[in-house]
Amino acid sequence: MYKTILVPVDIDEEKLTENALKHVEYLAKASGAKVHFFHALPDASAFVTAYSFGIKEFENQAETQAIDKLKKNNLRNGYSPGAARLHHQFWLTA
């Protein structure tokens, strides 16, 4: 049925993410699909334009926090470390 499942998640919406993970787990087990979780981080420059010297540090901290939350969500919902790929990306404003 499925080979790969891409799951967009909002790490700040824990209940919604938890419900999605249950459904994804069912689909992945039924089809043997690989699961990829994706979270989009806000563009750092939108938050720190007045403090441009701190953009890289802000991005690094946001990435670390996002990855940690994705891992916690996965472990809490029964995914073993390495069972699913975690992806994150800063979105850019035009």
N, C-alpha and C positions, 0 to 999 in steps of 0.2 A: 504494500500500500504506500508507505512513505519510506524514503531512504534517509532524508535529512529533515529535521524540524527546526525552524528558526523561531525563537520565542522572544518577542520584544517585551521587556519588563521595565516597570518603573519601580526602582528600589525603594522609593518613599511610600509606595502603596502596598504595604505588606499583605493585607488581606486579599487584594486583587491578585497579587503575584502568587500567593499561596494557592488560590483557586485555580489559576492558570497552570501551575506546576502539577497539580493533581491530574488535570486533564492531559497535559503533555506526557506525564508518566504513563498513563493508560495507553495513549497512542503509540508511544515509543516501544513499550513492551509488546503491544499487539503486532507491530510491524517490524521490530528490530531496527528502528531508525536511530540515527545519531542525533543528539540534541545540541543545539547552539543557543545560548542565551545572549541577548543583546540589550544593552542599556545605553542611551544617548545622554551624554553629559552636556549641560549648558555651555555655551561658548564662554570661556574664562574672561575674555577681554570685555564682555558686557558687564562683568562684575567689578573689574579692577582697572577701568580706563584711567581713573585718576591716579592710580598707583601702578603704572605700567612696569615698574621695576620688579613687581612681585607676581607677574603672570605665570611664569614657569613653576614657581613654588606652589601657587594656587592650583594649577593644573595637576601637578604631581600628587598633591594631597587629595584632590577630588578623585583622581584615578584610583589611588590606593583605597580610599573609602568605598568607592563603587565596587571594586573587586572584592573587598572584604564582605560587603553586604550581599553580593551575589553568591559568594561561597557559603555564607551563613544560611541564606535562603535555601540553597541547594541541600546542605547538610540537614537542615531542619525538616526538609521534605523528603528525605530518604535517598538523595543522590550521593553516591560516594565521591570523594575527591577524584577528579579525572574522568568521571562518568559522562560529564557534559562539558562542552567548551564554553568559556566565558569570553564575551567580547564587549568592548565599550568604545565609544568614540565621542569626541566633542562635536557638536553640531555648530555650524557657522552661520552667522546672519549675513545677509547680503547688503 
